[in-house]
Amino acid sequence: MTQSKEGSSIPDVTFRTREGDEWVDVNSKSLFSGKNVVVFSLPGAFTPTCSATHLPRYNQLAGLFKDQGVDEIVCVSVNDGFVMNAWKKDQEAENITVIPDGNGEFSDQMGMLVEKNDLGFGKRSWRYSMYVTDGTIKKMFVEPEKPGDPFEVSDADTMLNYLAPEVKVQEPMTIFTKVGCPYCEKAKALLIEKAHPFEEVVVGKDITLAGLKAVAGDESAPQIFKEGKYLGTEDELAAFFA
């Protein structure tokens, strides 16, 4: 059932997306025509592997995909627009376009709609990724048909290695931030500008102030770590890239 469709055209589907208080119909042509698009599809928003690894890593590596001529990174899931928007906001995945395939029409035409009744999910998408150029599927990475939810080939690193095998992916920095901190925003903007992946730990949400002091020896923010070693604040980060 879950076979590669390399060389085929993308299914002609209209997606019902939500922008603010309005329904906005988005069709396949507007998503894919005249563009290079990386797509990854997964079983569901807010589910463990999807939230912990699949979506965050594509978001982290978005700058490197852009360097390879990718115009957009699209995440498709059999969820409604409200759920997909809430998940994107929760994940702070500003580099990802989330597309709700609420009726499973796109996943079905891709041959990727599978039964997840044992989990109470109904029909959901099998996990896969693909590279689409002007509406034509150039490459697909489809997870092997194994029990459970295999996650072996549809990850961001595998896709990036296909597009640019010579690119050495840097491991993400860890940046501890506070809400409303202008120095934190400055540091994150620099990381995005340099296309350096990073994971953000927000004080008050992901860690306590005491926890920050225990880790970094200081309660101020940002505090930045590279490969498990303390780098410093926004000044040291600027010096690192300089």
Stockholm file with secondary structure:
# STOCKHOLM 1.0

chainA/1-242         MTQSKEGSSIPDVTFRTREGDEWVDVNSKSLFSGKNVVVFSLPGAFTPTCSATHLPRYNQLAGLFKDQGVDEIVCVSVNDGFVMNAWKKDQEAENITVIPDGNGEFSDQMGMLVEKNDLGFGKRSWRYSMYVTDGTIKKMFVEPEKPGDPFEVSDADTMLNYLAPEVKVQEPMTIFTKVGCPYCEKAKALLIEKAHPFEEVVVGKDITLAGLKAVAGDESAPQIFKEGKYLGTEDELAAFFA
#=GR chainA/1-242 SS CCCCCTTSBCCCCEEEEEETTEEEEEEHHHHHTTSEEEEEEESCTTCHHIIIIIHHHHHHTHHHHHHTTCCEEEEEESSCHHHHHHHHHHHTCTTCEEEECTTCHHHHHTTCEEECGGGTCCEEECCEEEEEETTEEEEEEECCCCSSCCCSSSSHHHHHHHHCTTCCCCCCEEEEECTTCHHHHHHHHHHHHTTCCEEEEEBTTTBCHHHHHHHHSCSSSCEEEETTEEEESHHHHHHHHC
#=GC SS_cons         CCCCCTTSBCCCCEEEEEETTEEEEEEHHHHHTTSEEEEEEESCTTCHHIIIIIHHHHHHTHHHHHHTTCCEEEEEESSCHHHHHHHHHHHTCTTCEEEECTTCHHHHHTTCEEECGGGTCCEEECCEEEEEETTEEEEEEECCCCSSCCCSSSSHHHHHHHHCTTCCCCCCEEEEECTTCHHHHHHHHHHHHTTCCEEEEEBTTTBCHHHHHHHHSCSSSCEEEETTEEEESHHHHHHHHC
//
